[in-house]
Amino acid sequence: MSNTVRLIIACVIMGAGVTLCGFGFWGWGILVVLLGGIVLLSFFFNENMILAQWFLRKENSEKAEQWLLKITDYEKQLHRNQHGYYNLLIGLIESRKAPLKSEKYFKKALSLGMTMSHNTALAKLSLAGIAMAKRNKREADMYLKEAAKDDKNKLLADQIKMMKAQMGQMDKQQVVRGGYRQF
């Protein structure tokens, strides 16, 4: 359902609630206004996105992907502030299947912007992992530094430290016909 339609429905329901209160039906009026508030809340926080995040936290990426696929046109169905989060969630799901293909979603999420700095740090940390997989140490180091700067609450400090240790191991490896040799 389009965001404009949600907003119109919320206004109509809340108007009906105010009308019921005006005619003296206070109980029904308050209930209808609360119902209109819930519909208005779905304008800002899409239920499909919330359920997809919940399933990702439960590590059930198949169901999370099913809920995200219900969003057919994210530019019309989501509020502008949620576009970056949508691409971040798609990137996280895609990175479990094919990590190198998820790079475009993380970059799109960063370009669209996200309000919470730890989500920005998560996207940059994922891009650092992809750059390490491509053996691009300079780009990986740049993304790791940016992720450490964006992680103000130190939610991803352990993962950043682990990635830096893995980058140190990249120097000790040499590519030898089809495999890696440790020094």
N, C-alpha and C positions, 0 to 999 in steps of 0.2 A: 504494500500500500504506500502510496506517495506521501511524503512528509507534509505537503500542503493539505492533503485530504485529512491526515491525522489532526492537523491544527484546526481545521474547520469543524471536524467532529467534536474535538475537545471544547471549542467555543460554544457549539450548539448544546452539548450536554451541560456545561457549566451555566449557560443561560437558562436552560430548563430548570436546573437546581435553584437558581436565584428566583425564578418565577414561582416555583413551588413554595419557597420560603415567603415570598410576597403574598401568596394566597393563604398563608397560615399553616401549611403542611411542613413544619420545621423538620421533623424526623426524616421524611422522604427527601426534602430539599437538601439537607446536609449530606445524606447518603449519595444523592445524585451529583452534588458538587465534588465529593471525594472521588467518585467514579470518573468524573471529568478531569480531575487532577491526575489520576493514574493514566488516562489517555494522553494528557498533556505531557506527562513525564516520558511516555513512549516516543514523543517527538524528539526529545534530547538524547534518550538512551534506547536504542533499538533492541528489542527483545531477542532477536536472532544473534546479535553481537554478544549480548550478556550470556546467553546459553552456550555459545561457542567458546567464550572465555572460560566458563565453568567446566565444560568438557575437556578443554585443554589442561586445566589445573588437575583434573582427574586422570590425565594422560590417556584420554580416549579421543584420538585425533580423527577417527572415522566419523564419529557423531558430530564433532566440532565442524568438520568439513561439510557434513550434511546441512547443519544449521546455517553455515556461511553461504552455501550454494542456494539457499532460499532467498538470498539478496541478489536479485537479478541485475539491477542497475543501481550500484551503490551511490552514484551521484544524485539520483532522484530520491532514493529511499532513506538515505542517511543524512544527518545534519552535517554541515561542512566540517565541523570539528572532529567528526568520526571517520573521515576518509583515510587519514593516516593510520588510524588504529585498524581499520579494515584491511589495509594492505599489510600491516604488521602481522595480523593474525593469519592471513593467507600465506605470508612468507614463512611463518613458524610451522604451519602445517606442511607446506611444500618442502621445507628443509628436512623434515623427517623422511620424506620419500626420495627427493633428489636435491641434495644441498646446493649444488652449483646452479640449479634453475631458480632458486629462491632469491638470488641476488637482486633481480629487478624489482621484486616486491619490497624488499628492505629499502632500496634506494628511493622508490616511489613514496614509501611511508615517511622517509626523512625529508623528501622534497615537499610533501603535503603538510608536514609538521604535526607534532603531537604536544599536548600541553604538559604532560608529566615527563620530567627529565629522566626517570629511570626507564621509561619505555624507549626514549631516544637512545639511552645507553645500551639497552638490549639490542636494538636494531644495529647499532655500530659494532657491538660485540659479535653479533652474527656475521656482519660483513667482514670483520677481522678474521673470523674462522674460515670464511669462504676464500679470502685472500691468502690465508695460510695454505689452504687446500690447493690453490693455484700456484703455490710457492712464490708468492709476491710478498716478500718480507717487508719492504718499505711501506706498501699500502696497509698491510696488516698492522704494522707498528703505529701508523698514523691513526687508524681506526681504534686501536687499543688505547692510545693516549686520549683521544676524544671521548671514548666510553668512560675512562677513569675520571675525566673532568665532568662529564654529565651525571655520573653516579654519585650524587651528593649525599644520599643516605647510606651509602656503602652496601647496597643490596646485592651488587654483583662483584664485590671485591674479591671473593674467592675464585670466581670464574676468570676474572681478569688476571689474577696472579697465576692461575693454572695455564692460561693462554700464553703469558709471558714466558713461563718455564718451557712450554712446548716450542716457542719461537727460539729459545736458546738451543734446543735440540735440533732445530732445522740447520744450524750452522755445522753441526757435527755429522750430518748425513750427506752422502754424495750419491748422485744418481748413477747407477751402473746397470746397463742393459736390462731393463724390465724390473728392476728392484732397487732397493736402497742398501747402501753399505754403511755401517757405523764405524767411526774412527775411535 
